[in-house]
Amino acid sequence: MNICLSYKAKSLAAGALIIMSTLLSCKKLIEIKGNPPTLITKTQQFADSASALSAVAGVYSYNQGNGFGYSDANFTIVTGLSSDELSTTLNNEYRPPFYNYNLTPVNTGLNALWQYPYKGIYQVNDILDGISDNNKLSASFVKQITGEMEVVRALYYFNLINIFGGVPLVTSIDYKQTATLPRASVDSVYIQILADLTDAEKNLTANYPSSGKARPNLYTAKALLAKVYLYQGQWQAAFDEADDIIRSNLYSIRDVAVNEVFLEGSKEAIWQLPAKTSYQQTAEAYNFVPYSGSVPSYLVSPFLLDQFEVGDKRLASWIGTTVVNNQELKYPYKYKNKQAANTPVEGYMIFRLGEVLLIRAEAAAHLNQLTHALTDVNTIRSRAGLPVSKADMHSQNAVLNAVMQERQRELCFEWANRWFDLKRNVTKESSAEVVLGSEKSGYQKNADLYPIPQTQRQLNHFLTQNPGYN
């Protein structure tokens, strides 16, 4: 039997993107034999735990396009440009529109934000399908892998809805059924995210299933769940999940110097992928760190630089400096190793204890536990070499602003935290409308969501466009 795969089937999120990754043509129908000799069958792939783990390993592979969906630094770059963290020296039609809010649906930078996460979701769904009702795999193995995949899928959907708003909710691998799915509501996607994460909590244990922290454990699920609850305003739930992680004593911030946070094997890491390849380590370092004498492609904004207090170790360690034509230029420097051979080796951080402490602090402030909130803020400040916060401990608004200021410094250039924080309107003073409206020109409310890529709407006519981009 022959299988015909059209360009549409290959490009949609639920299409056979991973299994047929060698099919590169985009303009014509491609005919492939039903069981090419170079590919193993799905039955073979999930015949035992060893072969199934090879598929699982692909989910965590730091490999743009065929592994983890955020291996190209694009997510970090464009959301940093849209917030007040970065500007760009590049003069093209690709990056500057994210900074000046002139995005259009045909901007090619949008495609990676959509396609790579959906390819990752397909991988996850394919594994969940392969291990379901599989009597060749032990119940404990299925439970572990199910929990891991639920965490990964939840991460993809969390980022997708915070970038685009409602998106198609794909939980199967049948592209004939999912290729024309309309956008689900944000609330519906959050329901799926919460279902995945609460189930993952039941399936996972505190032990990491293999060496390192690339594969999620119980506290990885809790970290993402705490963040989801925070974004939904479920303060007690967010506090409780973050508190569980902190009280586990599996992770440390006091024992990790600022310049050691992103090293492979960091004690602060909750979820961290090995990123080193034959030619580079993280894509962030590759994109941000300039070669000697060259102008950085991305500069740290004066708005962010002004937030650092005198003596803040993070300014010295996480912001790089180069001098070009007698001009001092600042660039992101959390990840320092541009070359693969550089040591000590860095790993790609997804969740760490510093963020969890600030989640607990924000939740505590909303619960009017102001002293507790400032204690967590001061833990972060102490590691940065700063004195305790001067925020009025009797003012909820003052404490919340202190938390947000600390998030801006501690979590800069990480996982769109600043961009998402500005859009969450945590306090009036920290809202996107107030901050970006005064700091940058061109900001307007519709910029809170990026346009749905035109390429995807051409493939799926049921995808509606976000307001302001039609």
Protein Blocks (a to p, Z undefined) as FASTA:
>chain_A
ZZdddfklmmpmklcfklmmmpmbfkbccdddfbdfkbccfklmmmpmklmmmmmmmmmp
ccehiacfklnommmmmmmmmmmmbccfbdcfklmmmmnopacfklmklmmmmmmmmmmm
mmmmmmmmmmgopakbcfklmmmmmmmmmmmmmmmmmmmmmmnopadddfbfbfklmmmc
ccddfklmmmmmmmmmmmmmmmpcfbdfbecjkbccfklmmmmmmmmmmmnopaklmmmm
mmmmmmnomacfklpcfklmmgghiakbmbdcdfbdfkbccfklmmmmccehiacfbdcd
fklmmmpcghiaklmmmpccddeehiacdddfkbmclbfkbccdddddfbdfklmmmmmm
mmmmmnopaklmmmmmmmmmmmnopacdfbdfkbmklmmmmmmmmmmmmmgoihhlmmmm
mmnomamklgmklmmmmmpghiafklmpccddfklmmmmmkbccdehiZZ
